[in-house]
Amino acid sequence: MNARRLTLLLCSAETLGMAGFALFAALLPDFQALWGLSNTEAGWIGGGFFLGYMLAVPILTGLTDRHDARSIYLAAMLLTAVANAGFVFADGFWSALAWRVLAGIGMAGTYMPGLKALSERIDGPAQSRAVAFYTASFGLGTALSFILAGELAKFGGWQLPTLLSGGCALLAWAMVYWGLPPKAVVEQAPRRWLDLAPLKNRAVVAYCLAYAVHNLELFALRAWLVAFVVFSGQLQGSTPWLSGTWVAMLATLIGMPASIFGNELALRFGRQRWLIAVMLCSSVLALFIGLSAALPFWLMVVLVLLYSITVTADSASLTAGLIAEAPASHRGAAMALYSCTGFSGAFLGPLLFGMSLDLLDDKSLLGWWAAFALMGVLLVLGPLALWWAGKAQRSVA
């Protein structure tokens, strides 16, 4: 199978498997009203997906160093189908949290193992671009998930997109089962279940830390954007001419070309230089986004879309950089560490955002400003980690 066909197959399967990814975020105001959830409880459910991911990914991705990533992927995609469809039985905080944690475990066995299956079947310059497209497809899957939930819920309630997302995961499983041939695993020296060797590589550690704060900002935005649009309309006493789910879809969809183009710029101007610059720009924008709720709606949407570009423009480049820095013999373990630390940020982002709103009032402009600003301040840790790793490399050279 050539590189383009392989990339298309895994990107399509990834997009389908993520059909239930944004279900809770897209309908967050509805679920808060239905189940009487506080912002902190909503943050827990929104972050619960990533909690499950974070707990499972070190084991499931680490297994790809000893087993074909395809087999891990297929088992996890079946779990994803069950978890997505099973959310239809949720009836409050604890049940919703449990189903989202289970869905996160399913994704832990599909996202990074899928990337491993792709990267180990492609060599040379095509690998970096394949990684960029695969990483960017995460944004495409998220965008389509927002629309799937927001629009279909109008016709059959939130249960309809929930059940359909389970069917989409089954379709993704069938595509990979029939379309991706097995691959023999290169034998490596025996190692522990949780391989900590990548921690000895300063560049790998720096990419892991940068990915953690990148995800903290990214998934806080995706979890709370619909609610932010609703707040903006309430603040101005008018109904927005574009629904929150459509704004979230556009903001997420624009991240796909931003991620791919960002990786191309990183290849041209230097990965570390590009990542530091774009993350600092995003940090500055985060200090002002919360205040945009008081601006004319069209201007708020423009600023949110611009912010979404800076939030995602480093995504593919971070992942491609990690793969380039990690030694082949420990690449699966490095990817497990990278994904685990990264999605710990994805878990904390929505939760800290919700806690900020509860602390400072989600009906006030100050509360939303502080929540977004907190994400921007924490993001600065990413450029600092990359600068620290780059300084060490230059001193060795």
HUHU-V804927 format. One record per residue. RES is the residue in one small letter. D_CENTER is the distance of its C-alpha to the mean C-alpha in whole Angstrom. Layout:
res=RES d_center=D_CENTER
res=RES d_center=D_CENTER
This chain:
res=m d_center=28
res=n d_center=27
res=a d_center=24
res=r d_center=23
res=r d_center=24
res=l d_center=22
res=t d_center=19
res=l d_center=19
res=l d_center=20
res=l d_center=17
res=c d_center=15
res=s d_center=16
res=a d_center=16
res=e d_center=12
res=t d_center=12
res=l d_center=15
res=g d_center=13
res=m d_center=10
res=a d_center=13
res=g d_center=13
res=f d_center=9
res=a d_center=10
res=l d_center=14
res=f d_center=14
res=a d_center=13
res=a d_center=15
res=l d_center=18
res=l d_center=18
res=p d_center=21
res=d d_center=23
res=f d_center=22
res=q d_center=23
res=a d_center=26
res=l d_center=26
res=w d_center=26
res=g d_center=27
res=l d_center=24
res=s d_center=24
res=n d_center=21
res=t d_center=20
res=e d_center=20
res=a d_center=18
res=g d_center=15
res=w d_center=16
res=i d_center=15
res=g d_center=12
res=g d_center=11
res=g d_center=13
res=f d_center=11
res=f d_center=9
res=l d_center=12
res=g d_center=13
res=y d_center=11
res=m d_center=12
res=l d_center=15
res=a d_center=15
res=v d_center=14
res=p d_center=16
res=i d_center=19
res=l d_center=17
res=t d_center=16
res=g d_center=19
res=l d_center=21
res=t d_center=21
res=d d_center=23
res=r d_center=26
res=h d_center=25
res=d d_center=24
res=a d_center=20
res=r d_center=21
res=s d_center=23
res=i d_center=20
res=y d_center=17
res=l d_center=20
res=a d_center=21
res=a d_center=17
res=m d_center=17
res=l d_center=20
res=l d_center=19
res=t d_center=16
res=a d_center=19
res=v d_center=20
res=a d_center=18
res=n d_center=17
res=a d_center=21
res=g d_center=22
res=f d_center=20
res=v d_center=23
res=f d_center=25
res=a d_center=23
res=d d_center=26
res=g d_center=25
res=f d_center=22
res=w d_center=23
res=s d_center=23
res=a d_center=20
res=l d_center=18
res=a d_center=19
res=w d_center=18
res=r d_center=14
res=v d_center=15
res=l d_center=16
res=a d_center=13
res=g d_center=11
res=i d_center=14
res=g d_center=14
res=m d_center=10
res=a d_center=11
res=g d_center=14
res=t d_center=13
res=y d_center=10
res=m d_center=11
res=p d_center=15
res=g d_center=14
res=l d_center=14
res=k d_center=17
res=a d_center=19
res=l d_center=18
res=s d_center=19
res=e d_center=22
res=r d_center=23
res=i d_center=23
res=d d_center=25
res=g d_center=26
res=p d_center=25
res=a d_center=23
res=q d_center=21
res=s d_center=19
res=r d_center=19
res=a d_center=18
res=v d_center=15
res=a d_center=14
res=f d_center=14
res=y d_center=12
res=t d_center=9
res=a d_center=10
res=s d_center=10
res=f d_center=7
res=g d_center=8
res=l d_center=11
res=g d_center=10
res=t d_center=8
res=a d_center=11
res=l d_center=14
res=s d_center=13
res=f d_center=14
res=i d_center=17
res=l d_center=18
res=a d_center=17
res=g d_center=19
res=e d_center=22
res=l d_center=23
res=a d_center=23
res=k d_center=26
res=f d_center=28
res=g d_center=27
res=g d_center=26
res=w d_center=22
res=q d_center=23
res=l d_center=24
res=p d_center=20
res=t d_center=19
res=l d_center=22
res=l d_center=21
res=s d_center=17
res=g d_center=19
res=g d_center=21
res=c d_center=19
res=a d_center=17
res=l d_center=21
res=l d_center=21
res=a d_center=18
res=w d_center=20
res=a d_center=24
res=m d_center=22
res=v d_center=21
res=y d_center=24
res=w d_center=27
res=g d_center=25
res=l d_center=24
res=p d_center=27
res=p d_center=27
res=k d_center=27
res=a d_center=29
res=v d_center=28
res=v d_center=29
res=e d_center=31
res=q d_center=30
res=a d_center=32
res=p d_center=31
res=r d_center=29
res=r d_center=28
res=w d_center=25
res=l d_center=23
res=d d_center=24
res=l d_center=23
res=a d_center=25
res=p d_center=22
res=l d_center=23
res=k d_center=26
res=n d_center=24
res=r d_center=24
res=a d_center=22
res=v d_center=19
res=v d_center=19
res=a d_center=18
res=y d_center=15
res=c d_center=14
res=l d_center=15
res=a d_center=14
res=y d_center=10
res=a d_center=10
res=v d_center=12
res=h d_center=9
res=n d_center=6
res=l d_center=9
res=e d_center=10
res=l d_center=7
res=f d_center=6
res=a d_center=10
res=l d_center=11
res=r d_center=9
res=a d_center=11
res=w d_center=14
res=l d_center=14
res=v d_center=16
res=a d_center=18
res=f d_center=19
res=v d_center=20
res=v d_center=23
res=f d_center=24
res=s d_center=25
res=g d_center=27
res=q d_center=29
res=l d_center=29
res=q d_center=31
res=g d_center=33
res=s d_center=32
res=t d_center=29
res=p d_center=27
res=w d_center=28
res=l d_center=24
res=s d_center=22
res=g d_center=19
res=t d_center=17
res=w d_center=18
res=v d_center=18
res=a d_center=14
res=m d_center=14
res=l d_center=16
res=a d_center=13
res=t d_center=10
res=l d_center=13
res=i d_center=14
res=g d_center=11
res=m d_center=12
res=p d_center=15
res=a d_center=14
res=s d_center=12
res=i d_center=15
res=f d_center=18
res=g d_center=16
res=n d_center=17
res=e d_center=20
res=l d_center=21
res=a d_center=20
res=l d_center=22
res=r d_center=25
res=f d_center=25
res=g d_center=24
res=r d_center=20
res=q d_center=21
res=r d_center=23
res=w d_center=20
res=l d_center=17
res=i d_center=20
res=a d_center=21
res=v d_center=18
res=m d_center=16
res=l d_center=19
res=c d_center=20
res=s d_center=16
res=s d_center=18
res=v d_center=21
res=l d_center=20
res=a d_center=18
res=l d_center=21
res=f d_center=23
res=i d_center=20
res=g d_center=21
res=l d_center=25
res=s d_center=24
res=a d_center=24
res=a d_center=28
res=l d_center=28
res=p d_center=29
res=f d_center=26
res=w d_center=26
res=l d_center=26
res=m d_center=23
res=v d_center=21
res=v d_center=22
res=l d_center=21
res=v d_center=17
res=l d_center=17
res=l d_center=18
res=y d_center=16
res=s d_center=13
res=i d_center=14
res=t d_center=15
res=v d_center=11
res=t d_center=10
res=a d_center=13
res=d d_center=12
res=s d_center=9
res=a d_center=11
res=s d_center=14
res=l d_center=13
res=t d_center=12
res=a d_center=15
res=g d_center=17
res=l d_center=16
res=i d_center=17
res=a d_center=20
res=e d_center=21
res=a d_center=21
res=p d_center=24
res=a d_center=24
res=s d_center=26
res=h d_center=23
res=r d_center=20
res=g d_center=19
res=a d_center=19
res=a d_center=18
res=m d_center=15
res=a d_center=15
res=l d_center=15
res=y d_center=13
res=s d_center=10
res=c d_center=12
res=t d_center=12
res=g d_center=9
res=f d_center=8
res=s d_center=11
res=g d_center=10
res=a d_center=7
res=f d_center=10
res=l d_center=13
res=g d_center=11
res=p d_center=12
res=l d_center=15
res=l d_center=16
res=f d_center=16
res=g d_center=18
res=m d_center=20
res=s d_center=21
res=l d_center=22
res=d d_center=24
res=l d_center=26
res=l d_center=27
res=d d_center=27
res=d d_center=24
res=k d_center=27
res=s d_center=28
res=l d_center=27
res=l d_center=27
res=g d_center=24
res=w d_center=22
res=w d_center=23
res=a d_center=22
res=a d_center=19
res=f d_center=17
res=a d_center=20
res=l d_center=19
res=m d_center=15
res=g d_center=17
res=v d_center=19
res=l d_center=17
res=l d_center=15
res=v d_center=19
res=l d_center=18
res=g d_center=16
res=p d_center=19
res=l d_center=22
res=a d_center=20
res=l d_center=20
res=w d_center=24
res=w d_center=25
res=a d_center=24
res=g d_center=25
res=k d_center=29
res=a d_center=29
res=q d_center=29
res=r d_center=31
res=s d_center=34
res=v d_center=34
res=a d_center=35
